[in-house]
Amino acid sequence: MKNISSLRTLFLLSLIAAAGSAVQAADLDAKLSAQLGAQGEITVREAGPYVHVGSYRIWVSSHLGRPASVLPDGTWLYRNFQVEASVVGGTLAVSFHNGRVVNLKLLTNARVAELTSHQPQTSLIASR
């Protein structure tokens, strides 16, 4: 699986002030898993050190490779992403506007199925 190295750091900073112990990491995994399961998606700011909101499409392509699929609204999907050193994982969705990343989300398989089954496609930019 591909790793989202800074995703874990982002969640640690946003959910708890100081993470260090295995108990806190397990609690964080539980909270993130619950949020992902309940909402079907989690917004993230980074996918590794080079891909973040504002990155150019070419950076995403060069650092994450070719997407597994592309939604009709132009959102790129990268399957089987997992938060580094965590049990939390899913499909990374990268949305663009004017050639730059405007949205990064981690999606459950159910949310991906929902996005790919509806006509017309639901944009991730406007969702939830």
C-alpha positions as CSV (number, residue, x, y, z in Angstrom):
1,M,0.0,0.0,0.0
2,K,1.1,3.6,-0.6
3,N,1.6,5.6,2.5
4,I,0.4,9.1,3.3
5,S,3.4,10.0,5.5
6,S,2.2,13.4,6.8
7,L,-1.4,12.5,7.0
8,R,-0.9,10.9,10.4
9,T,1.0,14.0,11.6
10,L,-1.9,16.2,10.4
11,F,-4.4,14.1,12.4
12,L,-2.3,14.0,15.4
13,L,-1.9,17.8,15.4
14,S,-5.6,18.4,14.8
15,L,-7.0,15.8,17.3
16,I,-4.6,15.8,20.1
17,A,-2.0,18.3,21.2
18,A,0.8,15.9,22.1
19,A,0.8,12.3,20.8
20,G,3.6,10.1,21.9
21,S,2.3,7.0,23.7
22,A,0.9,3.9,22.2
23,V,-2.3,4.5,24.0
24,Q,-2.8,7.9,22.4
25,A,-2.0,6.4,19.0
26,A,-4.6,3.7,19.5
27,D,-7.1,6.2,20.6
28,L,-6.4,8.3,17.6
29,D,-6.8,5.3,15.2
30,A,-10.1,4.5,16.9
31,K,-11.4,8.1,16.5
32,L,-10.3,8.4,12.9
33,S,-11.7,5.0,12.0
34,A,-15.0,6.0,13.6
35,Q,-15.1,9.3,11.8
36,L,-14.2,7.7,8.5
37,G,-16.8,5.0,9.0
38,A,-19.6,7.4,10.0
39,Q,-19.0,10.1,7.4
40,G,-17.4,7.9,4.6
41,E,-14.6,10.5,4.1
42,I,-12.1,12.5,6.0
43,T,-10.6,15.7,4.6
44,V,-6.8,15.8,4.7
45,R,-4.3,18.6,3.9
46,E,-1.4,16.6,2.7
47,A,-0.6,13.2,1.0
48,G,3.1,13.0,1.6
49,P,5.6,15.8,1.7
50,Y,5.0,17.1,-1.8
51,V,1.2,16.8,-2.4
52,H,-1.0,19.2,-0.5
53,V,-3.8,21.7,-1.1
54,G,-2.4,24.2,-3.7
55,S,0.0,21.7,-5.3
56,Y,0.1,21.6,-9.1
57,R,-1.5,18.6,-10.9
58,I,2.0,17.7,-12.3
59,W,3.4,17.4,-8.8
60,V,0.5,15.0,-7.9
61,S,1.2,12.9,-11.0
62,S,5.0,12.8,-10.4
63,H,4.8,12.0,-6.7
64,L,1.7,9.7,-6.5
65,G,1.8,8.3,-10.0
66,R,-1.2,7.6,-12.3
67,P,-4.6,7.5,-10.5
68,A,-6.5,4.2,-10.4
69,S,-9.5,6.1,-11.8
70,V,-10.8,9.5,-12.6
71,L,-14.3,10.8,-11.8
72,P,-16.2,12.8,-14.4
73,D,-15.6,16.0,-12.4
74,G,-11.8,15.4,-12.8
75,T,-11.2,14.1,-9.3
76,W,-8.3,11.5,-9.2
77,L,-8.7,8.4,-7.1
78,Y,-5.8,6.5,-5.6
79,R,-6.9,3.2,-4.1
80,N,-5.4,1.4,-1.1
81,F,-3.8,4.3,0.7
82,Q,-3.1,3.8,4.3
83,V,-2.1,6.3,7.0
84,E,1.5,5.6,7.9
85,A,1.9,3.4,11.0
86,S,-1.9,3.2,11.4
87,V,-4.9,1.0,10.7
88,V,-6.7,3.9,9.0
89,G,-6.8,3.6,5.2
90,G,-9.0,4.0,2.1
91,T,-9.0,5.7,-1.3
92,L,-7.3,9.0,-1.6
93,A,-9.4,11.5,-3.7
94,V,-7.6,14.5,-5.2
95,S,-9.7,17.3,-6.6
96,F,-8.4,20.0,-8.8
97,H,-9.4,23.5,-10.0
98,N,-7.4,25.4,-12.6
99,G,-4.7,22.7,-12.4
100,R,-4.1,22.9,-8.7
101,V,-5.2,20.7,-5.8
102,V,-8.2,22.2,-4.0
103,N,-9.3,19.1,-2.0
104,L,-7.8,16.0,-0.6
105,K,-9.9,13.3,1.1
106,L,-9.6,9.8,2.3
107,L,-12.7,7.8,1.3
108,T,-14.2,4.5,2.3
109,N,-15.1,1.9,-0.3
110,A,-18.8,2.7,0.2
111,R,-18.2,6.4,-0.5
112,V,-16.2,5.6,-3.6
113,A,-19.1,3.3,-4.8
114,E,-21.6,6.1,-4.1
115,L,-19.5,8.6,-6.1
116,T,-19.0,6.3,-9.0
117,S,-22.6,5.0,-9.2
118,H,-24.6,8.2,-9.4
119,Q,-25.3,10.1,-12.6
120,P,-24.3,12.9,-12.8
121,Q,-21.3,12.5,-10.6
122,T,-21.2,14.2,-7.3
123,S,-18.3,16.6,-6.9
124,L,-16.0,16.2,-3.9
125,I,-15.5,19.9,-3.8
126,A,-19.1,20.5,-2.9
127,S,-19.7,17.3,-0.8
128,R,-20.1,17.3,2.9
